[in-house]
């Protein structure tokens, strides 16, 4: 089963699903704050963090992983919050196992195929000479040329185990499955809908949820509401964490969860 961190108590429970190259601990502060009045479980997805590594990394597989955790830890179901890749996994879960998803919060992603790739970051991590790394500062310095953005580099380095000199990411499989990650299982999800409450929260400065993406979301999630957080981009939960938490809490509080 996936590795996960758990916080708080109370129903309905909330599951948090990180995006590509992320982990449960990236969401630690938000998980704690959202657990003030409910149980929160933040997972490490397959091939990330401390969760098992597999040769496959499809959204069907990721949704099954999430279902296994909910069935074992939250038998009454859970609100599922997913960012980016995690948002797509959460959507597939809701569309294929709707009885497990009491509600759906999708952060800055739509149920569509994207044309961009994140392969450059896999290549940058693979290129890091771990034999030259004794501290996180060493790694930060060595990656400055391949990943010049300070924020992105700091985010990636959260997945580096300096002591063991290894990445907590299955880089080979993530590279192989990159088209799957940026894609959407259209044929499998064709005609499927989720009738439960759903909200899509995006960054106002992000282009990940286009008008076409909204239409695709409404087709699968007819009850969906859409909100934008001013001044935030794709990493809205990191750029505007308090505003993101407030949006999630306000939406959850407005639902009539049983």
C-alpha positions in Angstrom: 0.0 0.0 0.0 1.1 3.6 -0.5 3.0 5.3 2.2 1.0 8.1 3.9 1.0 10.7 6.7 -2.0 11.1 8.9 -3.2 14.1 10.8 -6.2 15.1 13.0 -9.6 13.4 13.5 -13.1 13.9 12.4 -15.4 13.3 9.4 -15.5 13.6 6.5 -11.9 12.6 6.1 -9.7 14.3 3.5 -7.1 12.7 1.3 -4.4 14.8 -0.2 -2.7 13.6 -3.4 0.5 15.4 -4.6 1.6 16.1 -8.1 4.6 15.0 -10.2 7.9 14.9 -8.3 6.1 15.8 -5.1 5.4 13.9 -1.9 3.2 13.9 1.2 5.6 16.0 3.1 5.5 18.8 0.6 1.9 19.2 1.9 2.8 18.8 5.6 1.9 22.4 6.7 -1.4 22.5 4.7 -2.3 19.0 5.9 -1.9 20.0 9.5 -3.9 23.2 9.0 -6.7 21.4 7.2 -6.8 18.7 9.9 -8.1 21.1 12.6 -11.6 19.7 12.2 -11.1 16.5 10.3 -8.8 13.6 9.6 -6.3 14.2 6.8 -4.3 11.6 5.0 -1.6 12.8 2.6 -0.2 10.0 0.4 3.1 9.4 -1.4 2.0 8.3 -4.9 3.6 5.3 -6.5 7.2 5.9 -7.6 7.4 8.9 -5.3 8.5 9.4 -1.7 8.5 6.3 0.5 5.9 4.5 -1.6 6.7 1.3 -3.6 8.2 1.6 -7.1 6.4 0.0 -10.0 7.1 -0.3 -13.7 3.8 1.2 -14.6 2.6 4.7 -13.8 -0.9 5.0 -15.3 -3.8 7.0 -14.0 -5.8 3.7 -13.6 -3.0 2.4 -11.4 -2.8 5.6 -9.4 -6.5 5.6 -8.8 -6.4 2.0 -7.7 -3.6 2.9 -5.2 -5.8 5.7 -3.8 -8.8 3.4 -3.5 -6.8 0.8 -1.6 -5.8 3.5 1.0 -9.4 4.8 1.3 -10.8 1.3 1.8 -8.3 0.5 4.4 -8.1 3.7 6.3 -11.3 5.7 5.5 -14.0 3.1 5.0 -16.8 5.8 5.0 -15.1 7.4 2.0 -13.2 10.7 1.8 -13.0 14.0 0.1 -10.1 13.7 -2.3 -7.9 16.7 -3.0 -5.4 16.4 -5.8 -2.9 18.7 -7.4 -1.8 18.4 -11.1 -0.9 14.7 -11.7 -2.6 14.0 -8.3 -5.7 15.9 -9.5 -5.9 13.6 -12.5 -5.5 10.5 -10.3 -8.3 11.9 -8.0 -10.6 12.5 -11.0 -10.1 9.0 -12.3 -10.8 7.6 -8.8 -14.0 9.6 -8.6 -15.1 8.5 -12.1 -14.3 4.8 -11.5 -15.0 4.4 -7.8 -17.5 7.2 -7.0 -18.6 5.4 -3.8 -15.2 6.2 -2.3 -15.1 9.9 -3.1 -17.5 12.0 -1.0 -16.2 15.1 -2.8 -13.5 16.2 -5.2 -11.1 19.1 -5.0 -8.9 19.5 -8.1 -6.0 21.9 -8.0 -4.9 23.5 -11.2 -5.4 20.7 -13.7 -8.2 19.6 -16.1 -9.2 16.2 -17.5 -7.3 16.8 -20.8 -4.0 15.9 -22.5 -1.3 18.5 -22.2 1.4 19.1 -24.8 4.1 20.2 -22.4 6.6 17.8 -20.9 8.4 17.8 -17.6 11.2 15.5 -18.8 13.9 18.2 -18.4 13.6 17.8 -14.6 14.1 14.1 -14.8 17.2 14.6 -16.9 18.5 17.3 -14.5 18.1 14.9 -11.5 19.6 12.0 -13.4 22.6 14.2 -14.3 23.4 15.1 -10.7 26.6 13.3 -9.7 25.5 12.0 -6.3 29.0 11.0 -5.4 29.8 14.7 -5.1 26.9 15.4 -2.8 27.5 15.4 1.0 25.0 18.1 1.8 21.8 19.5 0.3 23.8 22.7 -0.4 26.2 20.6 -2.6 23.2 19.4 -4.6 21.7 22.8 -4.8 25.0 24.3 -6.2 25.5 21.4 -8.7 22.0 21.8 -10.1 22.0 25.5 -10.5 22.9 25.3 -14.2 20.4 22.6 -15.2 17.6 24.0 -13.0 18.1 27.7 -12.7 14.8 28.5 -11.0 15.5 28.6 -7.2 12.0 27.6 -6.3 11.8 24.7 -8.7 15.2 23.5 -7.6 14.3 23.6 -4.0 11.1 21.7 -4.7 13.0 18.9 -6.5 15.7 18.7 -3.9 13.0 17.8 -1.3 13.0 14.4 -2.9 16.7 13.9 -2.5 17.9 11.6 0.3 21.2 13.2 1.0 22.3 10.6 3.5 21.6 7.7 1.2 22.6 9.6 -1.9 19.5 8.6 -3.8 16.4 10.2 -5.2 13.1 9.2 -3.6 11.7 9.2 -7.2 11.7 6.3 -9.7 13.2 8.6 -12.4 13.5 5.9 -15.1 9.8 5.0 -14.9 8.7 8.6 -14.7 10.7 9.4 -17.8 9.2 6.4 -19.6 5.7 7.3 -18.6 5.9 11.1 -19.1 3.4 11.0 -22.0 1.0 9.1 -19.8 1.4 11.6 -17.0 0.8 14.6 -19.2 -2.0 12.8 -21.0 -5.6 11.8 -20.0 -7.1 8.3 -20.4 -9.9 9.6 -22.7 -11.0 6.2 -24.0 -11.3 4.7 -20.5 -13.1 7.7 -19.1 -15.4 8.3 -22.2 -19.0 8.8 -21.0 -18.2 8.5 -17.3 -19.5 11.2 -14.9 -19.3 11.8 -11.2 -22.4 13.2 -9.6 -20.8 14.2 -6.2 -19.7 17.7 -5.3 -16.6 18.9 -7.1 -14.6 22.1 -7.3 -11.7 23.1 -9.5 -9.4 25.7 -7.9 -6.8 27.2 -10.2 -4.1 29.9 -10.1 -5.2 33.1 -11.9 -1.7 33.2 -13.5 -1.8 29.6 -14.7 -2.9 28.4 -18.1 -3.5 24.8 -17.0 -7.3 25.2 -16.9 -8.3 26.6 -20.2 -11.9 27.2 -21.5 -11.6 23.8 -23.2 -10.4 22.3 -20.0 -13.4 23.7 -18.1 -15.7 22.2 -20.7 -14.1 18.8 -20.3 -14.4 19.1 -16.5 -18.1 20.0 -16.7 -18.7 17.0 -19.0 -17.3 14.6 -16.4 -18.2 16.5 -13.3 -21.6 18.3 -13.9 -21.8 19.8 -10.4 -18.3 21.3 -10.7 -17.6 24.9 -9.5 -14.6 26.8 -10.6 -12.5 29.3 -8.6 -9.3 31.2 -9.3 -6.7 32.4 -6.7 -5.4 35.8 -7.7 -1.6 36.1 -7.9 -1.0 32.3 -8.0 0.4 30.1 -10.8 0.4 26.4 -11.2 1.9 25.8 -7.7 -1.0 27.7 -6.1 -0.8 25.8 -2.8 2.9 26.7 -2.4 2.6 30.3 -3.7 -0.6 31.2 -1.9 -1.0 28.6 0.8 -3.3 30.5 3.2 -5.6 31.5 0.3 -5.6 28.0 -1.0 -6.5 26.6 2.4 -9.3 29.1 2.9 -10.8 28.2 -0.5 -10.7 24.5 0.3 -12.2 25.0 3.8 -14.9 27.3 2.5 -15.9 24.9 -0.2 -15.9 21.9 2.2 -18.0 23.8 4.8 -20.5 24.7 2.2 -21.2 21.1 1.3 -23.8 18.9 3.0 -21.6 15.9 3.6 -23.3 13.0 5.4 
